[in-house]
Amino acid sequence: MNPHIDLLDPLKCSKCNICSVRCADTHGQSRIKKVDSVPHICIQCEDAPCEQACNVGAIYLQDGIAIVDQDKCVGCKKCIDACPHKSLYVEDLIARKCTLCLDADVLIPACVEACPNKALVINCDEVEGMEKE
């Protein structure tokens, strides 16, 4: 299973928006799509339908994580249509999605680290192994 972020318990989410603020602080703008003020984060599908749907090659996989090449993206929204979880969005004609802070070079994504209620958790073998130690 690819690493991804889970909303562990929707009832724990207070809709405080701290996850989005920390994401924006880390990346210049939030990559978290909100649905009714609750984070809706890419689960990094094994088969990456968003990548398959992109006919300009703007989405590629890096370490099992789907990344959007902002220079290639034309904002056509085919990736959104293909996403079974609808966790991508388009802003300024560029598709946006969670990358698990891969480009920030951190082990725990900023939103998970910032959540005061621990509603968000990273689901990945590497992190789970560290928690058991």
C-alpha positions in Angstrom: 0.0 0.0 0.0 1.3 3.4 -0.9 1.8 5.9 2.0 -1.1 8.2 2.5 -2.9 10.3 5.1 -6.1 9.1 6.8 -8.7 11.0 8.6 -8.6 8.7 11.6 -11.8 9.8 13.1 -14.0 12.5 11.5 -15.5 13.3 14.9 -12.0 14.3 16.1 -11.8 16.9 13.4 -12.8 20.2 14.9 -12.7 22.0 11.5 -10.1 24.4 12.9 -8.3 24.6 9.6 -4.9 24.3 11.2 -4.0 21.5 8.8 -4.6 23.7 5.8 -2.7 26.6 7.3 0.3 24.5 8.1 0.1 23.0 4.6 0.1 26.5 3.1 3.0 27.6 5.3 5.0 24.6 4.0 4.1 24.8 0.3 3.1 28.4 -0.3 -0.6 27.4 -0.6 -2.7 24.5 0.9 -2.8 21.3 -1.1 -5.7 20.1 1.1 -9.1 20.0 -0.4 -11.8 20.8 2.1 -15.3 19.3 2.0 -17.7 20.8 4.5 -14.6 22.2 6.2 -13.2 18.7 6.7 -9.9 17.8 5.1 -10.2 15.5 2.1 -6.7 14.3 1.3 -5.4 12.2 -1.6 -4.9 8.5 -0.6 -2.2 7.9 -3.2 -4.0 5.1 -5.1 -1.9 2.2 -6.1 -3.1 2.4 -9.7 -3.0 6.3 -9.8 -6.1 6.9 -12.0 -5.2 10.6 -12.0 -1.9 9.9 -13.6 -3.5 7.6 -16.2 -6.1 10.3 -17.1 -3.6 13.1 -17.6 -3.0 13.2 -21.4 -0.3 15.9 -21.1 1.9 13.8 -18.7 1.7 16.4 -15.9 1.1 13.7 -13.2 3.9 11.2 -12.4 4.7 8.9 -9.6 7.6 9.4 -7.2 8.1 6.9 -4.5 4.5 5.8 -4.9 3.2 9.4 -4.5 1.4 11.1 -7.4 3.0 14.5 -8.2 1.6 17.2 -10.4 4.2 18.9 -12.6 2.9 22.5 -12.5 4.8 23.5 -15.6 3.0 20.8 -17.7 -0.5 21.0 -16.2 -3.1 22.7 -18.3 -6.0 22.6 -15.8 -8.2 20.3 -17.9 -9.6 18.6 -14.8 -9.4 15.1 -16.3 -7.4 14.0 -13.2 -10.3 15.2 -11.0 -12.8 13.3 -13.1 -10.7 10.1 -12.8 -10.0 10.4 -9.1 -12.3 8.0 -7.2 -12.0 10.1 -4.1 -12.2 13.6 -5.8 -9.3 14.8 -3.7 -7.6 16.9 -6.4 -8.8 20.5 -7.2 -7.8 23.1 -9.8 -6.7 26.5 -8.9 -5.1 29.0 -11.3 -5.4 26.4 -14.0 -3.2 24.0 -12.2 -4.2 20.7 -10.5 -3.4 20.6 -6.8 -3.1 17.6 -4.5 -1.3 16.3 -1.4 2.2 15.0 -1.9 2.7 14.0 1.7 5.2 16.9 1.9 7.6 14.9 -0.3 9.2 18.1 -1.5 9.5 19.4 2.1 11.9 16.6 3.0 10.1 15.7 6.3 9.0 12.3 7.6 5.7 13.4 9.0 3.5 15.6 6.7 2.9 19.1 8.1 -0.9 18.7 8.4 -0.5 15.5 10.5 2.1 17.1 12.7 -0.1 20.2 13.2 -3.5 18.6 13.9 -4.2 19.4 17.6 -6.8 16.6 17.9 -4.7 13.9 16.1 -7.5 13.4 13.6 -5.0 13.0 10.8 -2.5 10.1 10.7 0.1 9.0 8.2 -0.4 5.5 7.0 2.9 4.1 5.9 5.1 1.1 6.7 8.1 3.3 7.4 6.4 5.5 10.0 4.5 2.5 11.6 7.8 0.8 12.1 9.2 3.8 13.9 6.2 4.0 16.2 6.7 0.4 17.3 10.3 1.1 18.3 
